[in-house]
Amino acid sequence: MSLDQLSKDLIKLANSINNGKDSKEFLKKSGNKLKNKTLNIAKSRVNEDTGNYIKSIKRGKVYNFDGNLSVRTYSGAPHAHLIEYGHIKKDRSGREHGFQKGSHVFTSAQKEFEDEFYNDTQNFIDELIMKNGFK
């Protein structure tokens, strides 16, 4: 294989990683894993009676962020930021009754998922290289 052919193959591989269907599918699967990890942490840390907070945790679509493909996990609940970061407890008259500490569900899930995502990414790149003829 000539050096010119190798460079063309590497460019082809780079284009398939950035814009290809394989990359989007990989990010969707990784987003689902992060969502499931977030749900497990939320169920163990949050005492939510109605369950609307748990139901509102979702995986977003794969999108382009600063030239890179990205995916996020989020909560659509209007009170999610209060559960995540904490808040001052007040009664109806406005008197304060202490501070409710945050559960930090999303930040904990992110930290726990980093190593797993790194390993999954390495495996994905290895499979992509093997699939495109590099050995």
Number of C-alpha atoms within 10 A of each C-alpha: 5 6 8 9 10 12 11 11 15 15 12 12 18 12 11 15 17 15 13 12 11 14 19 19 12 15 21 19 14 20 22 18 17 24 23 17 18 24 21 14 17 23 14 9 14 17 11 12 7 8 11 15 21 19 12 15 20 19 20 16 14 17 14 12 9 7 8 9 15 17 19 17 20 15 19 15 13 10 11 18 15 15 20 17 15 15 14 12 12 12 8 6 6 8 10 11 10 10 11 13 13 15 18 18 22 22 13 14 20 16 10 14 16 12 11 14 17 11 10 14 15 12 12 16 13 13 12 17 14 11 11 13 9 13 7
